[in-house]
Amino acid sequence: MANLLKVHGSENQFFILDQTTLHQKLNDNELKQLAQTIADPKNNVLNGADGLLVVDSSSHPGALGKMRVFNADGSEASMCGNGLRTVSRYLAQKFNQTHFKVETNDADLDVQREADIVEGIPAFSVQISPISFDGKSLPLENLKTPLIDQPVDDFISGLEYSAVAVPNPHLISFMGMDQVKSDDLVHLGTMLNKKNPYFTDGVNVSFANVMDENELFVRTFERGVGLTNACGTGMTATSLIYEILTHDGDFDELVNVYNPGGMVRTHIKRTGDQYELHLIGNATFTNKLTISEDDLHNSNLNQIQISDTGEERDYQNFIKQLQTN
Ligand SMILES: N[C@@H](CCC[C@H](N)C(=O)O)C(=O)O
């Protein structure tokens, strides 16, 4: 039998599969198929998810394990901030370590256990890197880069846009709260994730409101997923653009980022042309799942056994506290 976990960071929902526990690892086609099937709410496995996080052993010394990210549509992403917090907790428990590196597609990232956000809500801090504003890295075509706080006629008028790869691609715009919560986000996100002349690999689109100094609200339409409760790399990229727009030179700031699924904290630092980004927030395990290895290879999800960890109750209490503050 094989095990899966259902997890979330700010209600950005994932299943975790540890390939090292299997007799035979799933190949890339099987992983893509599993992500599409298990994430689809129509297949009735805990109401689906935003994607599948695949844990494996690291390909080189220096990292405790490796994370790959498959979006709900089966596409593979280079990074996932909320997901990395949950994978960090998984590896921390598995190897009894609190501070280590995790291999991701583009970099080995520093991760660390943090004090619980409130009792019963384990928290992790994860590095978000590498960072680039370059058109080739995003990729972004037919617009001048770096794109920082510029209007773009073909997008939604009256807004300014910024683009950054961390290393997955993000488009960010600041606006009033009513517009953050409007249908404009789905409209623009859908347009830029179909064939378009700008973001040729698609893009994660975040609309943000500045609630106060270093206090943001961010809502994201994710590439390969659609509207999400939260996007970790999106909230970190948005914090970075916010700090760039509010400082002339170096900075070292903590930002509270609220989102439809809760809140996280980002640590955003600039020294000359070097940036250092960290995302801090919950890593919640909601369910344990057991399935035969054969069924896993065939994405046959009819015979899954599911148990509840009880952690979601603590998380919902945390959300209630946020709302009453
Ligand atoms: N939810 C993630 C980002 C997942 C990948 C994204 N959809 C992409 O295709 O780049 C996060 O928390 O960062």
The ligand as a Gaussian input file, in Angstrom:
#p B3LYP/6-31G(d) Opt

LIG

0 1
 N        0.553000      27.805000      -5.424000
 C        1.935000      27.957000      -5.665000
 C        2.358000      28.169000      -7.092000
 C        2.097000      26.906000      -7.924000
 C        2.653000      26.974000      -9.321000
 C        1.967000      27.970000     -10.216000
 N        0.600000      27.639000     -10.471000
 C        2.756000      28.063000     -11.543000
 O        2.360000      27.410000     -12.541000
 O        3.755000      28.777000     -11.570000
 C        2.614000      28.835000      -4.646000
 O        2.173000      28.784000      -3.483000
 O        3.627000      29.461000      -4.934000

